[in-house]
Amino acid sequence: MFKKAVEAKSHQRLSGADRKKLKRTLRDRFPRASDADIDALLPPKTEITVSKFQNRVLVYSVEGGFPVFFDVDGRGTDIFPTVFALWKVPELLPCFMLKGGEVSRFVIGGADLMFPGISIPADGLPSFLSGEPWAVKVPGNPAPIAVGSTTMSSTEALKAGLRGKALRITHYYRDLLWGSVEGHSVPNAGFLEDVVVEDPVFLSTSQVSDSCEGAADSSNDQKNGEEGIIDADNANSEPNSTSATQDDFDGNIVEQVAADVGDLKLTENVDAGETNEEHHVLTTEDVDAYLDKCLLQALHTTVKDKDLPMPGSTLWSNHILPCRPSGITLDIKKSSHKKLSKWLQAKSSAGLISVKEDKYKKESMLFSVNRGHPDYLSFKPEKRPAEKASQAVDHAASDNIQPAKILEVTEVYKPSVHVNPIFASVGADTGRLYTFSEACDVVFNYIEKENLVKPTAKSIVVLDPTLCDALFKGAIKKGTTYPTEIHKKDLGSTFVNRMQAHHVVSRGSQSVVRKGALKTIQIVTERRQGNKKMTKLSGLETFLMDPEALASELQKKFACSTTVAELPGKKGQEVLIQGGVIADVAKHLVEQFGIPKGYIEVLDKTARK
């Protein structure tokens, strides 16, 4: 789901009605979650932002925090929590326990979860239906590492002998959704770069709690006053925490571990003994100063005049928030302005920007930037290091998903009856295919063998009867005198033009040789009934592309309907795409399939003349 980098089309704040609708959907989708759990993930007085992606995925995030839920189809019927939400409320979903930490390498590498990798409890496989959301955990670590949907019911799994795919993973630790969060947070020291192992703090806490429970049973439920029993929440953040009573351990240890995980901000290099740095509490003046600095940084670096007018929410989420210093959380409500619209109006009154309110959307719109303002001129933007987007490699062997193989197109030539005497004279095989340079080598070997270079002009070749017939027989009009010499720079092309053209197309292990010149891919956009546009794509077979597979891929990429039909009166198939996506399709073929631009022909019949 989040294995490839996809940019969000828009970012919007949820209205009150949409927030209530989302919470109702979550209650229906996750019956294990209480109202307190949902309020913990979606605080009542916190802004919620929804990001819309081109593949219809919706990502719900708490403003200034983590993404908490994502909707696969954008309709609310297939919604999942993110790992950040599961780290905060681990019991939101039922969990499959892996057989060991080594299995997590495959899961966080992008593979789906197979039944052989699951540890079956002593009381048997838990009951579940097909399509239910489940999470994945590692033994000895309370924090889930992935989330997905079951591919079959528990009854079907038992009939299949607990073989095959158990969980279709939609999101996991270290995918691009996790990587989109600044700081790359992890819940505990067991989350390493390429594997997830037991959390040493959780294990030590569990051992202490077990010993305390045994002591309490023998002492008739007396309170344990010994110090050294440390809550797992505070094991990483507060080493000097007070002792816990036996009643503290009567609840679920996992819930205790994750109760305050949303407040943790650990880096990837966390050690079990390290303590977290306390967050610096920003004053109102600090927040105002950071807001001004981030605005000026954004105006200098990312906000372009061609993008204006721009909604205030887009300015905030796409430009201002990314300019925050590392480790700083900006909340507009903690500033002196309290609201984004009032802050933008204040900057407009100062003359730095021009802001107007959209009467229909009831949102502040940024219309222009005064790049001659003293504050703008005096500000020196920071040069931030370019962040390399992490490349997610799909190791899902069960799906056999492979990246697009490299395309190689080679023009080759076969000797014809005209040039066969030349090849036979130098002992070259007349039945094989030659590249342009190899064919030129043959003719120049013949010239060297017969000593046909003109002594007084080394760049001129004297034509003997054999070479003259090979180059010009049948190509010279009757009554026209045959040439007696030819320049070396014209010899190669003239000789190759007398051969039969072929082409070789290779993609991975597939390779095909076809006679004639290489045919191009045709992309045509035309109008249909109702003034609707339709884009037609043909000639894919030439480049070893499957029209059915491409149609399915384009349907997901452009969120439109696609069909495959036979070419009328010709061999082959064409892909019909709803809408005028001629430029996008051509770009996709070049970037994803390596089709050279010279082999793509586009024709837009809907363009105005």
N, C-alpha and C positions, 0 to 999 in steps of 0.2 A: 504494500500500500504506500509506504513512504520510503521506497528504495531508491527512487530517482528524484532529483531536485525539480520541484514544480513551484512556480511562483503563484502567489495568491492574486486573484483578479481584483478583489476588493476587501475592505475591512469596514465593518459596521458595528455600531453599538446596538445591543438588544433593547427594545422598548419594554415597558412594564408588562404589556400583554404577552409579548414573545417570551419574556423571562418566565412568566407563569406557565405558559404552554410548554416550555422546555422542561420545567420541573415536573409537570404532570407526565410528560413522556418518560422522564428518568424514573419516576416512581413505578410506572407500568413496566418499564424495561428491566429494572433492577429491584425486584421485590425484597431482596435482603437488606436494602438500604433504608435506614430510618430517615425521618425528616431532619434530624440533627446531622446525619451524614451528608445529606444533600446541601444543607445550609453551610456545612464546613467546607464543601467544595465550591459552592456558589454563594458567598456571603451576601446577605440581603441588601446591604448598603454599598456594595462594590459594583462598579461598572463591568459588564460582560461584553466582550467583543467576539463577533463571529467573522471568520475569514473564509471567503469563498474561493475555491480552487477550480481550475479548468476541468478537472476530472470529476466535478460535482461534489467533491468532498467538502464538508463544512467542519471547521475547527473552532470550538468554543474555548475562549481563554478569559481568565480573570485579568482585568487591566492592571498592568504592572506586575503580573505574576506568571504562572505557568499555564499552558493549554491543559484543560481538564477533561474535555470530551471531544470526540470527532464523529461525524455522521458520514457513513460510507456513501450512501446514495442521495443524501441531501433531503430525504423525506421523513426522517425521524424513525424509520422502521428498522434501521440497522446501525444503531448508535453504540459506541464503545467508550469506556474511560481510557485515558492515557495512563502511562506508567506513573506520572506525577500524581494523578488522582488516586491510583491504587497504593502508592507509597503513603498517602495521607489517610486513606480509608482502605486498608488491606482486605477487609471482609466484604467489600462491595460486590465481589464476584466469587463464585466457587473456584477452587484452584486445582490444577493437576500438579502433582509433585514429581519432579524429575528423579531419575535413578541416581544421579550424582551431578556434581558441578561440571564435569567434562561434557555432559550432554548440552549444557547451556551454550557451548561454543557454536553448535549448529543453529540453535534457536536465534541467538543474537547475530549470527551470520546471515540470517534471512531465510532459513529453512523452516518448513512447516513441522509441527510436532507429530511424531509417529508413535503408535501404541507401544512398540518395544522400548521406547525411551522413557515411559511413564512407570513410576513406582506404584504398583497396585496395593491398596491397603489390605490389612489382614482380614477385614470383614467383607472384602470383595470390592468390585468396581462400583463406584457411586452411580446412581441413576441420573440420566440426562437425556435430553431430546436432541435431535439434529437441528443445527442452527442456533444453539444457545451460546451466549457469551461466557467464556471461561478464561481464567488467567493461568499463568505458569509460574511456579516457584522452584527454588533450589533448596534441597534439604539443609536445615540449619540456618536459613536466611528468611526472615519474615517478609521481605519486600518482594513483590512479584516482578518478573523480568519481561513478561510479554502478555499480550491479550489477543484473543481470536475467537472464532466461532467453531463449534463442533461440526464435523463432517457427516456424522452418523449418530444414531441413538445408542444408548448403552446396550440395548437388546441386540441391535445389529452388530455391534462391536463384539459381543460374546459369540454370536453366530459365526463371525469371521475369524474367530480364534485370536482376538486382540492383535490383529495384523492390519497394516495399512495406516492411512492418515487419520489421526485423532482430532487435530485442531488446525484449522487454517489460520495461520498467524496474520493479523492485520497491522499490528504495531508492536515494537519491541525496543528494549533498551539498546541505544547506540544507532537507531535508525535516524533518518533525517528530521523527523518530528522531534525526537529527543534532542538532536543536535541543533535545532533551531533556537533553543533556549540559551541565553547568554550565561556562560559560566559552567555549562555542562554538569549540572548537579547530579549527585548520586546520593542514595539514602543512607548507605553505611559503607564500611571498609571492605565488605565482601564483593563489591562491584568493581571489578578490574577492567582493563582495556579490552581484552578479548575473551573473558570468561567471568562467570559469577560463581563465587564459592561461599562457604559458610561465613556468617558474620561472627567474628571472635567475641565481640561484646555480647551478642545475643546468646551464644553458647555458654559463656561464663555466667550470664545472668540466669539462664535456665538451670544450670547446675546448682547455683546458689539457692534458687527458689525451690528446687526439688529437695535439697537437704533441709531447707527450712520447713517444708511441708511435713517431712518425716519427723523432725523435732517437735513440730506443733502437735502432730498426732499423738506422740508419746507423752507429751506434757499437757494433754487434755485441753488443746486449743488455747494455750497461753500465748501471750504476745511475745514475739521474738525481739528482745531488746538489743541484740548484738549489732554492732555497726559493721559495715562492709557489704550489706545487701544493697546493691545499687540498681536503681531503675534503669532499664535499657535506653530510655529516652535521653537520660542525662549522662549515660556512659561516655558519649562522644563530646557532649557540650559542657557538662558540669562534673568534673571528677570529684569534687568535694561535696557531693549531694548527701543529704541526710539519710539515715537508715530507713528502710521500708518495713512496715508491719506485715504480719502474715496475711491480713485481709487484702493487702495490696496485690498479693499474688493469687488470690482466689479468682480474679478475673482472667481474661484472655491475655496472655503475655504478648501476643502479636499486636493486639490493639494498643497495649501500653507502649510498645516500641514505636508504633507509627503515629501516636497521638499528636506529636508536635513535629512530624517530619517535614511539614510544610514550612516550618521556620528554620530548617537546616539549610545551609548553603555550603556544601562540601565540594572540594575539587576532586579531580580524577586521581590525584596522588595522596589521597587520605591514608594516614596510618592509623592503626587501632588506638595508639596511645596519644595521638594528637588531639588537641582541643580546638573547637571552632572559635574563630574570632567573634567577639560580640559586635553586633551591628551598630553602627554609629547612628544615633537618633538625630535626624535633621530638624533644625528649627524652621520656622516659617521663612525667615530671611535666607536660609540656606536653600530651601526649595525654590524661592523666587530667583535666586542667583543661578541655580542650575538650569531652571527653565529658560532664562535669558541666554545662557551660554549654549544650551542645546539648540535653541531657535537660530541663533547666529551661525552655529556650526552647520545646521541643516540648510540654511539659506545660502551658505558659501559652497556646500558640497553636493547636495542632492536635489534641492528645489531648483528647477529650471523654469525659465519664463515660458517655454513652450508648453509646460504642464499646467499652466494657470488658465482659468480659475480652478481652484482645488478646494474640496470640502475640508472643513476644519478637522474632522475625524481622521481623514486620510493624512493630513499634515502631521497630526499627532502620532498616529500608529506607524506610519511608513517612514517618517522623516525625523521627528523629534525624539521619540523613544529610542531608535537605534543609535542616536548620538549621545546617549547617557554614558558617563564614565563607568568602567567596570565595577560592579558591586553596589551601584547606586540605584535605588528604586524611587521613581518619581510618581507622586500622587498629586494631581492638580487640586484635590480637595484640601491638601495640607498646605497649600500656598495661600497667600493673602487674597487671591482672586476667587478661590473656591470653585469656579467654573471655567471650563475651557473657553467658552464664548466671551466671558468678561475679560479674561487674560488677553485674548486676541484683540478685543476692542481697545484695551489699554495700549497695546503695541501699535494699533492703528492710530490712536490719538497722539502717540509719540512721533508718528510720521515714518516709522520703520517699514510698515506694511500697510496695504489697503484692504480692509475687510468689510464685507457687506453681508447681510443676512438674507438667505434664500427664503422667500415667503412661502414656497410650497413645501420644501423639505424642513423648514424652520431650523436651519443650521447655518452657522457662520461660514462664509466662503472667502478664501484668500484670493484676491483678484490681482494684486501686483506687489512687487517688492521694490522699495526705494534703495537701490544699491549705491546711492550717493549719500546716504544718511551717515552722520559721524560715527554712530555705533557700529554700523556695518563696515566702514572704512578702517576703523581702529582695531577691529577684531581680527586676530590671526588664527585661522582654522588649524586644528590639529591634524597632523598627517597620521592617519590610522593605518596600521599594517593590513594589507589585503588578506582577507581570510579566504583560504582555499576551501571551496565546498567539498565536503567529504563525499567520496565516491562509494556508494553502496553496491557491493557485489552480491549478486543473488546466488546463493549456494543451494537453492532448493532443488535437490536432486529428484525429489518426488514429482515435481512439475516439469522437470527437464527444461527450464527456462534458460535460454542462452542469449547473450547480447548479439546484436546484428553483426554478422560475419562480414569481413572486408571484401569488397567487390573489386575484381580485377578484370579489365577489358583490354584485350590485345588484338590488334589488327594483324592478320597474317595473310600470306599469299601462296598460291599453289602454281607451279610451273604449267604453262599452257603449251599448245602445239607450236606457238610462235617462238618461244624461248627454250624449248626442250633441247635443241642442238647446242645451245650455249652450256646448259647444265651437263649434257652428256660429254662435251668436250673437256670439261674440267673434272669429270668424274663425280659430280654431285647427283644426289638422288632426286629423281623427277617425281617421285610419289609422295614426298613429305611436304610439310608446310614450312614456310620461311617468313621470318620477320623482315621488315623493310631493310634493316642494316645487313642481315644475312644475305638477302637477295642482291644487294649492292656489292657485297664482297664477292659473290659468284661472278658477276659481270666484270668486275675489276681484275679478278684472277684470270679471266679469259683474256682481257686486254694485255695483262702482263705476260701471259703465256705466248700470245701471238705477236707481242711487241708492236702494239698498234698506237702507241703514244707518238705524236708528231715530234720529230727531233728539234725543230726550230721553235716549237711552242708546246711546252710541257703540259699545258692545261687543255690541249686539243687532242681528241682521239680520232684517228683515221678509221673509217668504217670499211671492214672487209665485207664480202658478200654475205657471210653467215650472220655477222652482227647487224648488217644493214637490213636483212630480211627480218631478223628478230625484232628490230625496233620499228620498222616502217612498212613492212609488207602488208598490204590491205588497208593501210591507213593513209596512203598517198593517193590523191585523185589521179585518174588516168590522164596521161599527157603531161604530168608534172614530173620533173626530174628528181630522182632520189638524191638525198644529200650524201656527200662523200666524207664528211667529218662532223663531229659534235663536241660541244664543250663538256668537260667533266662534271660541272655543276648541274647540267641538264640530263646527264646520262642515267643517273640512278632513278630519278622519278619517271623518265621515259621507259626504262626497262621494267620497272615494277608495274606501271600501268598496262603492260602487255601480259601480265599474269592475272590469274583468277583470284579475286578478293574473297577472303574469308575472315571470320572473327571468332575469337575464343573468349567466352564469358566464364569466369570462375568465382565461386562464392563458397569459401570453406573447402569442404571435400567435394563439392559439386563442380563439374566443369562440362561445358558443351561447346562444340564447334559447329558453326553454321556457315553456309555458303552465302556470299554476297556481302554488301555493306551492312553495318549494324543499324537496325531500325531504332528510332527514338521513341521515348514515352510521350504520348499525347495527353495533354490536360486541357479540356475544353469546358468553358462555362457558358451555358445558354439558358434562356428563359423558358419556363413551362407554363401551363395554364394557371391563371390566377396571379400572373406576374411574379411567380416564384423562380428562384435560381436553382440550377442543378449543375453540379460539376461532374464531368465524366473523365475517367482515368483509364487508359488502355495502353497496351504494349508492355505490360509487366512481365510476361513470360520470357521476353528477350533477356531480362536481367535476373532470371531465376527467382522471381518473386511470386508468392502464392496470393492470388487476388482475394481469396476467402479470408486468409489470415490478415492481410492488409486492411480489408474492409472492416474487420472486427477491431483492429487497432485504431483506425481513423474514427470509428464510431465512438470509442471511449475518449480519444484525444480531443475531438471537436464537439462532442456532446450532440451528435446529430445522427439521423438515420442513414444507413448505407445498405446497398444491395449489390449483388453480383449478377450480371446477365451476359448472355452470349453476344458477341459482336455481330450485328446484322450483316449477313452476306460475307463474313470473313471468319477465319479460324481465330480462336482465342476468346478471352473474356474481358469485360470492362467493369470497373467499379463505379457505381452511381452514388454520389454524395449529395445530400440535401444541403443547399446553400451555396453561396459563392465563395469558396475557400481555395481558389486557384493558387494564390501566392503561398498560402500556408501549406498546402499539399506539396508544392514544389520544394519549399524549404525543408519539409519533413523528409522527403525522398533524398535530398542532398545530405542532410545531417545524420539521419538514422540508417540509411541504406547505402550511402556512399556513391549515389548515382552522379556522374559528372554533369555539370550544368549544360555542357554542350549536347548531351543526349536527352534533354528535356525540352519539349516544345509546348508552349502555352498559347492558348487562343481564347480571349474573352469576347464572346459574341454579345455580351450585355453592355459593353462599354459604349458610351456615347461617342459618336463620330464628330 
